[in-house]
């Protein structure tokens, strides 16, 4: 565009064994040498920390467009807001959490993790259409709009929103703090506890795991129902009482957790479900039979569904699905 030009700057390296990546870079370089793209498409060679630093300090917009869900994190885009830049990214990696509609733009829409992988060529076509449309109708006009004749006022406001919303949350301080609090400290505490007294608790935990794996086939959910309401007449604000009958066989009930899996229903699938523990347990007459109770709040309108499941639990498990054992209601 003669009055509102756009320049794309590419930089990066392909892994030595990534042949498609090498070919892609060669393709970009080829276009950058064409006369019609002179000064409009630029490829910066020998990408390293020095080049990356200069780019994050100098560019106005950071484009991040891998195929979903292949984005490992997207930390390069996190480095831009402290320098006043804005992000234009697919909704993957960190940008899913950071994007708020006022601190940058999205390429395409979000694809839930439960969605089957789309055809790559179709996904590329959709993202390309979204990218060009967003650039042409929103980003470029906003960048060049200078109502006072000097400054792009709206663009500067987006820069402020980006700095305000991204910098305090997506930074190395938070990363190190969360690694320490959520991983390293619990791991150190667990190690000390399991190693004490000649690894007594570690030995007991290993024996417990073997027993759970051997006995888990006997676990089944025989009945799950809402006991206090007609599901067709539930209104926002109602509290539903869920009752679940479970046969545990040889397993002690203190070593299982019964949960409700509640979410908005769409074509038989639960979207972004919440996991709610059903804490109350009562022994039934049959050997190994128990009934669990819990409450679920109907906090939003719409069509909702639920399922129930049983998972093993133990005070010394690192995380709930460590044994990869789970039983769902049928």
Order of alpha helices (4+ residues) and beta strands (2+ residues): beta-alpha-beta-alpha-beta-alpha-beta-alpha-beta-alpha-alpha-alpha-alpha-alpha-beta-beta-beta-beta-beta-beta-beta-beta
